[in-house]
Amino acid sequence: MAIGEWKAFLIPYEQAVEELKVKFRSIRKEYRRKNEYSPIEFVTGRVKEISSILEKANKFNIPLDRIDYEIEDIAGIRVMCQFVDDIEKVVEIIRGRKDMQILYEKDYITNVKESGYRSYHVIIKYPVNMADGEKDILAEFQIRTLAMNFWATIEHSLNYKYKHEIPDNIKLKLKNAGDAAFQLDGQMLEIKDEIKDAQKLFEVKSSLVSDIMNNILTLSSMGKFSEAKRYQAQLNKLIEEGEVFELTNLLRNIEKVLEMYK
C-alpha cells in the first residue's frame, strides 16, 4: 500500500481509539461525580505505527489484505488501575457494554508470561460510523496496574534496544523485577481501604481549599482587601495541617461575610 492508502486505512482505527478513550474517561468521571471510588485510574490509547504493523504481519505471515482481520491490536486502549482487584471490575464493565463485542480474553495475570509480563487483554469488535457507512474494526484493551505498566514499559524499551533478543542476565533481572512489582501490588491491596480513605480526605480538603480561595478572590474583587488578607493568612495556616472541620468552618465564616456585603 502507498502512504496515502495507509492513512486512509488507519482512519477508522484512529476514530475508534478517540471514541473509546472518551467513553472510558467518562466512566471514571461518572464515578467521581457520584463520589464513588473509580476502578479506572486513567486511560490512554494509540494506533499502531505502520512499521510495527508491517513487522507483525511479516512475523506471522499475514497477507496485507488480511491485516484488518488478523492483527487485533492496531487500535489499542490501555486502562490503568490502582489495585489488582480493580482489573476484574474494569473487565466486567467492558463485558457489560452494548456498543462493542468481546471476541476473546487473555489473562496474563493469572497466567503470567515467562518474561514476567502481567496484564489482562480483551479483544473486541467495535463499530465505527464513517462517512461511507459503518465499519467493524478489531481493538485491544490492556488492563493493568500502574506497577505492571511501569514494568511493561521498561520491557518494551529493552526489547527495542536488543531487537527482541534481551541478554539472559538482563532477562533474569527483568523477571525478578516483574515478580517484585507484583508483590508490591499485593502489599498495596492489603492497605487498599487506608489508601482510599487518604485519597478521599485529600479530595475533600482540595475542594474546600478551592472554594475558600474563590471566596477570598471575590472579597478582593469587592475591595475588601483587609478581610481577604486576614482569611488568606488563616487559610495558609490550615493548608498543610488543618483538619477538614477547620477548613469547613473557615469557608462558612467567609460565606457569612460575603452574604453581609452582598
ZAVO-241772 format. One line per 4 residues: number of its first residue (from 1); their letters; for each residue x, y, z of N, C-alpha, C. Coordinates in pm, 1 decimal, padded with zeros to 6 digits. Each point is the difference from the previous one (the first is absolute). Layout:
<tifis>
NUM	a	X Y Z X Y Z X Y Z; ...
</tifis>
This chain:
<tifis>
1	maig	00084.3 -00120.0 00000.0 -00084.3 00120.0 00000.0 00087.5 00124.6 00000.0; -00045.2 00101.0 -00072.9 00068.2 00129.0 00001.3 -00032.6 00071.5 00129.9; 00078.0 00104.6 00031.4 -00018.4 00070.6 00126.7 -00140.4 00057.6 00012.3; -00056.0 00048.2 -00113.2 -00135.6 00053.8 00001.9 -00103.4 -00106.7 00032.5
5	ewka	00020.9 -00119.9 -00051.7 -00090.8 -00111.0 00027.9 00007.6 -00040.2 00147.7; 00122.8 00001.1 00054.2 00017.4 -00031.9 00142.1 -00075.0 00101.2 00087.4; 00012.3 00127.1 -00034.8 -00067.5 00103.3 00079.0 -00151.3 -00020.3 -00001.7; -00053.2 -00032.1 -00115.4 -00143.8 -00024.9 -00012.4 -00039.3 -00125.4 00078.2
9	flip	00083.7 -00101.7 -00006.5 -00025.7 -00125.8 00070.3 -00007.4 00021.1 00151.6; 00084.6 00089.2 00052.3 00009.6 00018.9 00145.2 -00104.5 00095.3 00057.6; -00071.7 00073.4 -00085.6 -00097.1 00098.1 00048.6 -00102.7 -00060.6 00096.8; -00065.0 -00112.7 -00035.0 -00098.7 -00054.3 00095.6 00062.8 -00045.0 00131.6
13	yeqa	00125.8 -00045.0 -00005.1 00068.1 -00040.2 00123.5 00026.8 00122.4 00088.6; 00039.8 00109.1 -00064.7 00023.5 00124.2 00075.6 -00129.3 00049.0 00063.5; -00109.8 -00009.2 -00075.7 -00129.3 00043.6 00052.9 -00042.6 -00089.5 00116.1; 00022.1 -00131.0 -00014.1 -00037.5 -00094.3 00106.1 00076.2 00029.1 00128.5
17	veel	00129.3 00025.7 -00012.1 00082.5 00028.3 00118.6 -00051.7 00124.5 00071.4; -00028.8 00105.2 -00076.1 -00048.6 00123.1 00061.0 -00135.2 -00021.1 00068.6; -00089.5 -00072.3 -00066.4 -00131.9 -00025.3 00058.1 00010.7 -00082.0 00128.0; 00081.7 -00104.5 -00001.9 00012.8 -00088.0 00116.5 00066.9 00071.2 00117.0
21	kvkf	00097.4 00085.2 -00029.5 00062.5 00078.3 00107.8 -00103.4 00089.8 00066.9; -00080.0 00068.6 -00080.9 -00102.6 00089.4 00054.8 -00100.3 -00078.5 00083.5; -00043.3 -00114.4 -00049.2 -00101.1 -00078.6 00070.3 00049.7 -00048.8 00135.9; 00123.1 -00048.6 00004.8 00048.9 -00056.0 00125.9 00049.5 00108.0 00096.0
25	rsir	00042.1 00113.3 -00052.5 00029.1 00112.9 00088.5 -00129.8 00054.6 00060.2; -00107.8 -00007.0 -00077.2 -00129.7 00045.4 00050.6 -00050.0 -00090.4 00112.2; 00030.7 -00129.9 -00010.0 -00038.1 -00093.1 00107.1 00070.8 00040.3 00129.1; 00128.3 00032.8 -00011.2 00076.1 00044.0 00117.6 -00062.7 00125.9 00060.3
29	keyr	-00034.3 00097.0 -00086.5 -00061.2 00124.2 00047.8 -00134.2 -00026.9 00067.2; -00074.1 -00097.3 -00054.1 -00130.0 -00032.9 00057.0 00014.4 -00051.0 00143.3; 00098.0 -00087.5 00022.7 00026.7 -00048.2 00136.5 00032.9 00117.2 00091.6; 00086.5 00089.9 -00048.8 00043.0 00113.1 00082.4 -00115.5 00094.8 00030.9
33	rkne	-00086.5 00021.8 -00099.1 -00114.3 00089.6 00022.1 -00094.2 -00055.1 00106.5; -00007.1 -00132.5 00009.1 -00084.9 -00064.3 00100.1 00074.8 -00022.1 00131.1; 00122.7 00056.9 00007.9 00083.7 -00015.6 00119.1 00027.3 -00146.5 00032.2; 00017.2 -00080.0 -00104.7 00031.5 -00141.4 00016.5 00142.3 -00026.1 -00048.6
37	yspi	00058.2 -00106.5 00052.7 00135.0 -00038.9 -00043.2 -00005.6 -00052.8 -00142.6; 00091.3 00045.6 -00084.5 00004.6 -00045.3 -00138.8 00108.1 -00106.7 -00018.2; -00035.3 -00116.1 -00056.8 00102.9 -00100.5 -00029.2 00092.4 00042.8 -00113.3; -00041.2 00102.0 -00074.8 00080.9 00053.5 -00109.2 00081.0 00118.1 00051.9
41	efvt	00132.1 -00011.8 -00003.5 00084.8 00110.6 00044.3 00022.1 00097.4 -00116.3; 00042.9 -00049.9 -00115.1 00004.0 00082.8 -00120.0 00004.3 -00087.6 -00124.2; -00026.2 00062.3 -00114.8 -00015.2 -00072.7 -00126.8 00089.2 00063.9 -00106.4; 00071.7 -00083.4 -00073.1 00077.5 00047.9 -00114.4 -00035.4 -00084.9 -00122.1
45	grvk	00041.7 00044.4 -00115.4 -00026.9 -00077.1 -00121.6 00095.7 00037.8 -00110.6; 00016.2 -00090.0 -00094.2 00087.8 00027.3 -00113.6 -00039.1 -00087.8 -00118.4; 00036.3 00047.3 -00119.4 -00011.2 -00081.0 -00121.4 00140.0 -00046.7 -00035.9; 00013.1 -00127.5 -00029.5 00130.2 -00059.2 -00029.3 00066.6 00070.4 -00117.9
49	eiss	00131.4 00020.7 00012.4 00075.9 00059.2 -00110.8 00000.1 -00094.2 -00120.6; 00006.0 00056.8 -00120.4 00000.8 -00081.7 -00122.2 00115.4 -00099.6 00003.2; 00117.6 00044.3 00045.0 00117.1 -00089.3 00005.6 -00025.8 -00117.9 00093.4; -00068.0 00024.2 00111.0 -00030.1 -00107.7 00095.2 -00103.3 -00096.7 -00057.1
53	ilek	-00097.0 00054.4 -00076.1 -00099.3 -00086.1 -00064.6 00068.1 -00092.2 -00100.7; 00088.1 00057.3 -00081.6 00070.9 -00079.2 -00101.2 00090.8 -00103.8 00065.0; 00065.3 00038.6 00110.2 00088.3 -00093.0 00071.0 -00078.9 -00119.6 00052.8; -00117.2 00027.4 00056.9 -00082.7 -00107.8 00054.2 -00056.4 -00087.5 -00111.0
57	ankf	-00042.5 00063.5 -00108.8 -00052.3 -00076.7 -00113.7 00107.3 -00092.4 -00056.5; 00122.0 00049.9 -00007.1 00110.8 -00080.8 -00050.8 00032.7 -00115.2 00095.6; -00001.6 00029.8 00129.9 00033.5 -00101.4 00101.6 -00097.7 -00116.8 -00002.5; -00130.2 00029.6 -00021.8 -00102.3 -00104.5 00004.3 -00052.7 -00037.4 -00139.0
61	nipl	00071.3 00044.2 -00104.1 -00036.2 -00033.0 -00139.1 -00145.4 00036.8 -00031.6; -00037.6 00121.8 00037.4 -00135.9 00048.2 -00025.5 00000.4 00081.8 -00128.9; -00077.9 -00038.3 -00101.1 -00006.6 00079.1 -00123.6 -00054.7 00139.1 00028.6; 00043.5 00099.8 -00076.3 -00043.6 00137.7 00022.6 -00151.1 00016.5 -00010.4
65	drid	-00064.8 -00081.1 -00086.6 -00145.3 00013.4 -00013.4 -00075.9 -00069.2 00112.8; 00075.3 -00055.6 00099.1 -00063.4 -00067.0 00113.5 00033.0 00065.6 00133.9; 00078.2 00109.6 -00001.5 00046.9 00054.3 00128.3 -00114.0 00055.0 00085.2; -00105.2 00051.8 -00065.4 -00110.2 00053.5 00080.2 -00084.1 -00110.5 00063.0
69	yeie	00018.5 -00125.2 -00045.8 -00070.6 -00113.9 00059.0 00087.4 -00077.0 00099.7; 00130.9 00007.8 -00017.1 00088.7 -00088.5 00077.1 00092.6 00072.9 00097.4; 00016.7 00130.8 -00016.3 00077.8 00075.7 00099.7 -00099.9 00073.2 00088.5; -00005.2 -00043.1 00125.3 -00108.1 00044.0 00087.9 00033.0 00123.4 00082.5
73	diag	00126.3 00044.9 -00004.7 00039.3 00112.2 00087.0 00045.8 00123.1 -00077.8; -00052.1 00017.7 -00122.1 00031.3 00123.0 -00073.4 -00053.7 00119.2 00079.7; -00122.1 -00016.9 00052.7 -00054.9 00098.2 00094.3 00018.7 -00055.7 00140.4; 00068.0 00075.6 00084.8 00028.1 -00047.0 00135.2 -00044.4 00099.7 00105.7
77	irvm	-00071.6 -00049.1 00100.4 -00043.0 00081.6 00113.3 00061.6 -00059.6 00125.7; 00062.1 00083.6 00080.4 00060.7 -00046.6 00125.4 -00073.3 00065.1 00116.8; -00052.7 -00084.1 00087.8 -00070.3 00048.1 00119.1 00086.8 -00031.0 00121.3; 00038.3 00102.9 00073.1 00084.0 -00016.1 00118.4 -00085.3 -00000.4 00125.0
81	cqfv	00035.5 -00091.0 00090.9 -00070.9 -00013.8 00126.9 00098.3 00018.4 00115.3; -00052.3 00042.4 00114.6 00085.4 00013.3 00117.1 00029.2 -00135.5 00064.2; -00102.0 -00087.8 00002.5 00011.6 -00125.9 00073.9 -00034.2 -00119.0 -00089.7; 00055.9 -00115.5 00035.2 -00019.1 -00120.1 -00081.5 -00147.8 -00036.0 -00012.2
85	ddie	-00076.0 00011.3 00110.0 -00140.2 -00041.1 -00007.3 -00085.9 00097.1 -00080.7; 00054.6 00117.3 -00033.3 -00072.9 00092.6 -00088.8 -00005.6 -00053.4 -00143.0; 00097.8 -00082.1 -00036.8 00009.2 -00049.1 -00138.1 -00125.0 -00079.0 -00036.9; -00041.9 -00090.2 00088.5 -00120.4 -00079.8 -00026.9 -00122.9 00089.6 -00012.2
89	kvve	-00006.4 00107.0 00078.5 -00113.7 00092.0 -00007.5 -00005.5 00069.7 -00135.8; 00117.7 00037.4 -00052.5 00005.5 00063.3 -00132.2 -00041.5 -00099.9 -00108.0; 00047.2 -00124.2 00012.8 -00038.4 -00104.2 -00096.3 -00151.6 -00018.7 00001.2; -00060.3 00002.3 00119.6 -00145.3 -00014.4 00010.0 -00071.3 00116.5 -00068.2
93	iirg	00056.8 00119.6 00011.9 -00058.4 00116.3 -00068.6 -00000.2 -00023.1 -00150.9; 00112.1 -00049.3 -00052.7 00010.2 -00026.3 -00144.5 -00099.0 -00108.5 -00040.2; -00009.3 -00106.6 00081.2 -00093.1 -00109.7 -00031.3 -00144.5 00047.3 -00003.9; -00031.2 00101.6 00079.0 -00137.8 00046.6 00008.7 -00040.5 00101.3 -00105.2
97	rkdm	00092.5 00042.1 -00083.1 -00031.2 00105.1 -00098.0 -00070.2 -00059.0 -00122.5; -00089.8 00082.3 -00056.5 -00077.2 -00041.9 -00117.2 00057.7 00055.6 -00130.0; 00099.4 00091.0 00011.8 00052.9 00065.4 -00120.4 00125.6 -00068.0 -00052.6; 00030.2 -00119.7 00049.8 00115.8 -00075.4 -00047.6 -00023.3 -00146.9 00026.7
101	qily	00068.1 -00083.7 -00076.2 -00013.0 -00145.5 00016.9 00134.3 -00058.6 00039.5; 00003.2 -00073.0 00110.8 00124.3 -00065.5 00041.6 00020.5 -00125.1 -00085.0; 00117.6 -00009.7 -00061.2 00034.4 -00119.3 -00077.9 00067.6 -00103.8 00088.7; 00096.2 00043.1 00079.6 00060.4 -00089.6 00099.6 00084.0 00080.4 00098.3
105	ekdy	00040.1 -00066.8 00107.4 00078.2 00063.1 00105.7 00128.6 -00079.2 00023.4; 00104.9 00072.0 00040.3 00127.8 -00065.2 00031.3 00046.5 00048.9 00137.7; 00004.7 -00092.9 00095.9 00035.7 00033.5 00137.3 00148.1 -00030.2 00024.7; 00083.8 00106.1 -00011.8 00143.7 -00015.0 00026.9 00034.8 00039.0 00143.9
109	itnv	-00102.6 00006.2 00085.2 00025.2 00024.1 00142.7 -00000.8 -00133.7 00073.2; -00106.4 -00076.3 -00023.3 -00002.8 -00136.8 00053.0 00103.9 -00085.9 -00070.7; 00007.5 00015.7 -00131.8 00094.8 -00076.9 -00081.7 00112.3 00092.7 -00046.5; 00085.5 00037.0 00094.9 00106.6 00095.9 -00028.9 00093.6 -00054.6 -00107.6
113	kesg	00044.9 00087.3 -00090.7 00092.8 -00042.8 -00104.6 00135.8 -00033.5 00061.0; 00074.8 -00080.6 -00071.1 00132.4 -00041.7 00047.0 00090.6 00119.8 00026.8; -00017.8 00105.3 -00076.0 00083.1 00119.9 00016.3 -00029.0 00074.3 00129.7; -00119.7 -00025.7 00057.2 -00043.5 00074.3 00117.3 -00112.3 00098.5 -00031.7
117	yrsy	-00041.9 00003.1 -00127.1 -00104.6 00093.0 -00044.7 -00134.2 -00036.5 00061.8; -00066.8 00101.5 00056.3 -00132.6 -00018.1 00057.5 -00093.1 00109.1 -00053.8; -00116.3 -00041.3 -00044.3 -00101.1 00093.5 -00048.8 -00122.6 -00082.7 -00035.3; -00114.8 00065.1 -00010.6 -00121.4 -00068.7 -00043.7 -00042.7 00061.0 -00132.7
121	hvii	-00012.1 -00083.6 -00103.1 -00033.9 00048.2 -00133.5 -00142.1 -00041.8 -00037.5; -00072.3 00091.5 -00058.8 -00133.7 -00028.4 -00051.7 -00003.0 00045.3 -00146.1; -00027.0 -00093.9 -00089.8 -00008.0 00031.5 -00142.8 -00146.6 00021.0 -00036.1; -00028.9 00114.3 -00061.2 -00139.3 00033.0 -00032.4 -00017.4 00028.6 -00148.5
125	kypv	-00124.0 -00011.2 -00044.0 -00040.0 00051.4 -00131.6 -00081.7 00124.5 00027.3; 00039.5 00110.1 -00061.5 -00061.8 00129.3 00031.3 -00047.6 00067.4 -00128.8; -00127.3 00040.6 -00007.4 -00051.6 00065.4 -00120.2 00032.8 00149.3 -00001.5; 00056.0 00046.2 -00109.3 00032.0 00141.8 -00016.7 -00087.1 00055.1 -00112.9
129	nmad	-00068.4 00111.6 00026.7 -00084.8 00062.0 -00101.8 00082.9 00096.5 -00083.8; 00027.7 -00040.8 -00122.6 00078.2 00080.5 -00092.6 -00093.5 00073.2 -00096.7; 00058.0 00088.5 -00080.3 -00080.1 00077.3 -00095.3 -00071.9 -00091.0 -00099.2; 00064.2 -00113.2 -00034.3 -00058.7 -00091.1 -00099.4 -00066.6 -00121.6 00065.6
133	gekd	-00030.8 00010.8 00130.1 -00071.7 -00108.9 00066.7 00076.4 -00055.5 00119.3; -00057.9 -00102.0 00061.1 00059.2 -00060.7 00119.3 00108.6 -00100.5 -00036.3; 00108.7 00002.8 00077.4 00108.6 -00094.8 -00021.8 00037.7 -00063.1 00134.0; 00002.7 -00132.8 00003.4 00043.1 -00071.2 00119.8 00151.2 -00014.8 -00000.9
137	ilae	00062.9 00035.7 00111.7 00144.8 -00017.5 00011.2 00032.0 -00078.9 00126.7; 00117.7 -00058.2 00002.4 00048.3 -00068.9 00119.1 00079.8 00099.0 00084.4; -00014.1 -00012.0 00130.4 00076.7 00084.3 00092.8 00035.1 -00082.7 00122.8; 00108.1 00040.5 00065.8 00045.4 -00073.9 00117.7 00001.7 00091.0 00122.5
141	fqir	-00064.4 -00045.8 00107.1 00012.6 00063.7 00130.4 00111.4 -00070.5 00077.4; 00087.6 00078.8 00061.1 00096.6 -00052.1 00095.7 -00033.4 00063.7 00134.7; -00035.4 -00084.4 00096.0 -00035.0 00050.8 00133.3 00107.1 -00046.4 00096.7; 00062.2 00092.2 00072.8 00111.6 -00035.0 00087.4 00014.1 00102.7 00111.8
145	tlam	00076.4 -00036.0 00101.8 00028.7 00095.4 00107.3 00113.2 00092.8 -00044.0; 00021.1 00105.2 00078.6 00107.6 00093.9 -00029.0 00135.1 -00069.4 00007.8; 00015.9 -00091.7 00096.7 00126.1 -00073.6 00013.4 00023.0 -00089.9 -00120.0; -00103.9 -00069.5 -00044.8 00011.2 -00085.0 -00119.4 00036.2 00082.7 -00122.4
149	nfwa	-00059.3 00118.2 -00010.3 00026.6 00085.2 -00115.7 00143.2 00052.0 00000.5; 00050.8 00035.6 00118.2 00138.8 00044.4 00011.3 00093.6 -00109.7 -00049.5; -00025.0 -00122.4 00044.8 00084.5 -00113.4 -00041.2 -00010.2 -00021.8 -00151.2; -00121.9 -00000.2 -00053.6 -00020.6 -00025.7 -00142.8 00066.3 00107.0 -00086.7
153	tieh	00000.1 00124.3 00047.7 00065.2 00108.6 -00074.3 00150.8 -00022.5 -00007.7; 00058.4 -00044.6 00111.5 00143.4 -00030.1 00002.1 00031.9 -00116.0 -00092.9; -00082.9 -00106.2 00005.5 00023.9 -00116.0 -00086.0 -00007.2 00039.8 -00147.2; -00098.5 00084.9 -00033.2 -00015.1 00044.9 -00138.8 00126.1 00073.4 -00047.1
157	slny	00053.9 00086.5 00086.1 00121.5 00075.8 -00035.2 00118.2 -00093.1 -00020.8; 00012.8 -00100.4 00087.3 00111.4 -00095.2 -00012.2 -00014.3 -00086.0 -00124.9; -00123.3 -00040.2 -00031.3 -00022.6 -00077.0 -00122.2 00036.4 00081.9 -00123.1; -00028.8 00129.1 00003.6 00033.9 00088.1 -00111.4 00152.0 00010.6 -00013.4
161	kykh	00067.9 00017.2 00114.5 00145.9 00015.0 -00001.7 00069.1 -00125.6 -00051.9; -00046.0 -00116.5 00050.0 00066.9 -00126.0 -00033.7 -00069.6 -00076.1 -00112.4; -00095.3 00064.9 -00067.7 -00071.0 -00060.5 -00112.8 -00059.0 -00135.3 00038.5; -00066.4 -00002.1 00115.3 -00068.3 -00117.7 00054.6 00094.7 -00114.5 00035.0
165	eipd	00128.6 00030.6 00014.4 00099.0 -00100.2 00042.9 00069.1 00050.6 00126.6; -00077.3 00018.4 00106.3 00054.7 00051.4 00125.5 00096.3 -00101.8 00059.9; 00119.3 00041.0 00040.3 00096.7 -00093.0 00060.1 -00058.3 -00071.2 00121.9; 00042.7 -00124.6 00022.8 -00057.2 -00082.9 00105.6 00013.0 00062.5 00138.4
169	nikl	00114.2 00064.5 00026.8 00017.6 00057.3 00134.0 -00097.5 00115.0 00025.0; -00030.4 00076.2 -00106.4 -00097.0 00109.5 00013.6 -00141.9 -00057.1 00006.8; -00025.2 -00107.2 -00076.6 -00131.0 -00066.2 00005.7 -00032.9 -00044.3 00141.4; 00100.8 -00059.0 00067.5 -00019.8 -00049.0 00135.9 -00032.5 00115.5 00095.7
173	klkn	00076.4 00107.5 -00012.6 -00024.5 00116.9 00086.2 -00137.4 00060.3 -00028.6; -00037.7 00001.0 -00126.8 -00129.9 00053.5 -00039.4 -00112.8 -00085.9 00057.1; 00017.3 -00133.1 -00007.0 -00099.6 -00092.5 00056.7 -00012.1 00022.2 00150.6; 00112.2 00013.9 00067.9 -00002.1 00024.1 00144.8 -00069.0 00132.3 00033.3
177	agda	00025.4 00100.6 -00084.7 -00063.7 00130.8 00019.9 -00151.1 -00010.9 -00018.1; -00043.6 -00081.3 -00097.7 -00142.9 -00021.3 -00021.3 -00065.6 -00066.2 00119.9; 00068.2 -00098.7 00057.4 -00052.0 -00067.8 00119.3 -00007.7 00097.8 00117.9; 00102.1 00085.5 00011.9 00002.0 00098.6 00109.3 -00114.2 00100.6 -00016.7
181	afql	-00025.7 00039.9 -00124.9 -00109.2 00094.2 -00026.6 -00134.2 -00062.2 00036.8; -00015.2 -00129.3 -00027.8 -00125.1 -00068.1 00032.8 -00015.7 -00014.6 00151.6; 00110.4 -00022.8 00069.5 -00004.1 -00004.2 00146.6 -00040.9 00136.8 00056.5; 00050.6 00106.4 -00062.5 -00038.1 00135.1 00041.2 -00149.8 00020.8 -00017.1
185	dgqm	-00054.1 -00047.0 -00113.9 -00144.4 00009.8 -00022.3 -00076.6 -00072.4 00110.6; 00050.9 -00116.0 00039.7 -00065.2 -00076.0 00106.3 00003.1 00072.6 00132.9; 00112.6 00061.6 00030.7 00012.2 00075.0 00125.9 -00090.9 00122.4 -00000.2; -00009.5 00066.8 -00114.5 -00088.4 00115.8 -00011.4 -00146.3 -00041.3 00017.6
189	leik	-00033.4 -00118.6 -00051.2 -00137.2 -00048.8 00012.1 -00037.4 -00020.7 00146.7; 00097.5 -00041.3 00082.1 -00024.5 -00023.9 00141.7 -00035.8 00128.3 00074.9; 00046.2 00114.3 -00050.4 -00031.3 00127.5 00067.2 -00087.1 00089.3 -00089.8; -00077.1 -00065.8 -00087.4 -00082.5 00073.1 -00096.5 -00096.9 00095.4 00068.5
193	deik	-00068.2 -00046.3 00106.1 -00099.1 00083.9 00067.0 00063.5 00125.7 00058.7; 00118.6 -00017.0 00060.1 00069.8 00115.3 00056.9 00039.9 00098.9 -00108.8; 00047.1 -00053.0 -00113.5 00040.6 00086.2 -00111.6 -00120.9 00075.1 -00055.5; -00111.9 -00069.7 -00016.8 -00121.4 00063.6 -00051.6 -00049.1 00109.2 00094.4
197	daqk	00006.4 -00027.1 00131.5 -00041.0 00101.0 00097.6 00087.6 00124.3 -00009.3; 00132.5 -00023.7 -00014.0 00093.6 00112.9 -00008.9 -00026.3 00082.3 -00126.2; -00026.7 -00069.1 -00111.7 -00027.2 00070.7 -00125.4 -00130.2 00078.3 00007.9; -00100.4 -00058.8 00065.0 -00128.2 00068.5 00014.7 00016.7 00125.8 00084.9
201	lfev	00077.0 -00012.3 00109.5 00025.5 00114.6 00086.2 00070.9 00110.5 -00076.4; 00097.2 -00039.0 -00083.5 00072.8 00098.1 -00080.7 -00094.5 00073.1 -00095.0; -00091.3 -00075.3 -00064.0 -00094.5 00060.6 -00094.5 -00093.5 00098.6 00071.1; -00047.4 -00038.8 00119.8 -00089.8 00088.3 00076.2 00072.6 00128.3 00037.2
205	kssl	00123.8 -00014.6 00050.1 00078.2 00118.1 00039.3 00026.9 00089.6 -00121.2; 00035.4 -00060.8 -00112.1 00028.4 00078.1 -00121.1 -00121.3 00079.9 -00044.1; -00116.3 -00062.2 00008.9 -00124.0 00067.7 -00038.4 -00028.7 00118.0 00093.3; 00019.5 -00021.7 00130.4 -00022.2 00108.0 00096.1 00095.6 00115.9 -00022.7
209	vsdi	00128.0 -00031.3 -00020.9 00100.9 00104.1 -00024.0 -00035.7 00078.9 -00125.5; -00043.6 -00069.2 -00104.3 -00038.4 00067.3 -00124.3 -00117.7 00095.0 00022.8; -00101.2 -00046.2 00074.7 -00116.6 00085.4 00028.1 00039.8 00121.9 00083.6; 00087.0 -00021.9 00099.2 00045.3 00111.9 00084.3 00076.0 00102.6 -00083.1
213	mnni	00090.4 -00048.5 -00087.0 00078.3 00090.7 -00084.9 -00090.9 00082.1 -00090.7; -00102.6 -00063.8 -00057.5 -00093.2 00072.6 -00087.3 -00072.2 00110.4 00076.6; -00038.1 -00029.6 00124.2 -00068.7 00100.7 00081.5 00093.6 00114.0 00041.4; 00126.1 -00033.1 00028.1 00098.9 00103.5 00032.6 00020.2 00092.9 -00120.3
217	ltls	00005.9 -00058.3 -00118.3 00014.3 00080.1 -00122.5 -00122.9 00089.2 -00020.5; -00118.2 -00052.6 00035.1 -00121.9 00080.1 -00011.1 00004.6 00120.4 00094.7; 00047.7 -00026.2 00122.4 00016.0 00110.6 00095.7 00093.2 00107.6 -00055.3; 00112.2 -00043.8 -00058.3 00096.3 00095.4 -00057.3 -00062.6 00079.5 -00112.9
221	smgk	-00079.3 -00067.9 -00084.2 -00063.7 00069.2 -00112.7 -00102.5 00102.5 00047.2; -00049.6 -00017.6 00123.5 -00096.3 00094.8 00057.8 00071.8 00112.8 00075.0; 00134.3 -00004.6 -00000.5 00076.7 00104.5 00066.5 00020.3 -00024.4 00148.7; -00036.2 -00117.7 00050.1 00015.3 -00031.0 00142.8 00136.4 -00066.9 00022.3
225	fsea	00104.9 00077.9 -00019.1 00135.9 -00055.3 00000.0 00046.5 -00045.4 00138.5; -00038.4 00071.5 00104.4 00044.9 -00038.0 00134.3 -00060.3 -00134.2 00041.1; -00131.2 -00017.7 -00029.2 -00064.2 -00127.7 00031.0 00062.4 -00113.4 -00082.5; 00022.8 00027.6 -00128.7 00058.7 -00102.0 -00087.2 00137.7 -00040.9 00051.0
229	kryq	00079.8 00098.9 00042.1 00133.9 -00028.7 00050.7 -00006.1 -00082.5 00128.0; -00096.1 00033.2 00087.4 -00013.5 -00071.2 00127.1 -00039.0 -00146.3 -00023.8; -00096.5 -00021.0 -00090.0 -00043.0 -00136.9 -00028.3 00108.0 -00079.3 -00074.9; 00076.3 00069.3 -00084.3 00110.1 -00066.9 -00071.1 00103.9 -00049.8 00099.5
233	aqln	00029.2 00080.6 00103.0 00095.8 -00039.8 00103.6 -00050.8 -00122.0 00076.0; -00129.6 -00001.3 00031.8 -00058.4 -00115.5 00069.5 00006.9 -00125.3 -00086.9; -00028.7 00018.1 -00129.2 00005.5 -00113.7 -00091.9 00140.9 -00055.7 -00010.3; 00097.8 00089.2 -00009.6 00139.3 -00045.3 -00011.4 00040.7 -00089.2 00117.4
237	klie	-00050.7 00031.9 00118.7 00032.7 -00080.2 00118.4 -00065.8 -00137.4 -00005.0; -00115.8 -00007.3 -00065.4 -00077.1 -00124.8 -00000.1 00033.4 -00092.5 -00117.0; 00059.2 00054.5 -00105.7 00022.0 -00079.6 -00121.8 00080.3 -00126.0 00027.7; 00107.4 00010.5 00078.0 00087.4 -00114.1 00023.5 -00056.4 -00096.9 00103.3
241	egev	-00042.0 00052.2 00115.1 -00034.5 -00089.4 00111.4 -00141.9 00020.0 00052.9; -00076.3 00084.4 -00063.6 -00136.0 00025.2 00048.0 -00091.3 -00119.3 -00021.4; -00096.2 -00016.9 00091.9 -00098.5 -00107.2 -00012.2 -00115.6 00045.6 -00088.7; -00077.7 -00097.1 -00046.9 -00112.6 00031.1 -00087.4 -00098.9 00094.3 00068.7
245	felt	-00029.5 -00025.5 00128.8 -00097.9 00083.9 00070.1 00049.7 00144.2 00011.9; 00133.5 00020.6 00012.0 00054.4 00136.0 00009.8 -00014.8 00073.2 -00133.4; 00026.7 -00071.0 -00109.0 -00016.8 00059.4 -00133.0 -00147.1 00029.3 -00026.5; -00086.8 -00090.6 00043.2 -00144.8 00020.6 -00018.0 -00047.4 00123.2 00076.2
249	nllr	00047.6 00015.4 00121.8 -00037.1 00116.8 00079.9 00048.3 00129.4 -00063.7; 00123.4 -00002.6 -00053.0 00053.7 00118.3 -00066.7 -00083.6 00035.9 -00121.0; -00036.7 -00101.6 -00079.4 -00084.0 00023.5 -00118.4 -00133.3 00063.5 00040.7; -00062.8 -00051.8 00105.8 -00128.0 00054.3 00045.2 00013.4 00144.3 00046.5
253	niek	00109.0 00029.6 00070.3 00022.1 00136.5 00047.9 00012.5 00098.4 -00116.2; 00076.5 -00040.2 -00102.8 00017.0 00088.3 -00116.5 -00133.6 00017.5 -00071.6; -00076.8 -00107.7 -00011.8 -00129.9 00008.0 -00068.1 -00095.1 00095.0 00074.2; 00006.0 -00000.9 00133.8 -00084.4 00091.8 00078.6 00038.3 00145.4 -00025.6
257	vlem	00132.7 00024.2 -00008.4 00047.5 00135.1 -00026.8 -00043.6 00046.5 -00139.1; 00010.7 -00090.2 -00096.8 -00042.2 00032.5 -00137.2 -00149.7 00032.4 -00004.9; -00078.9 -00077.3 00069.3 -00143.9 00023.7 00002.6 -00030.5 00137.5 00058.7; 00077.5 00035.0 00103.2 -00019.6 00129.8 00064.5 00029.2 00114.5 -00096.0
261	yk	00105.4 -00011.3 -00077.1 00037.7 00106.4 -00093.1 -00092.1 00004.8 -00121.5; -00056.1 -00115.8 -00035.3 -00090.4 -00002.0 -00115.9 -00132.7 00066.9 00033.9
</tifis>
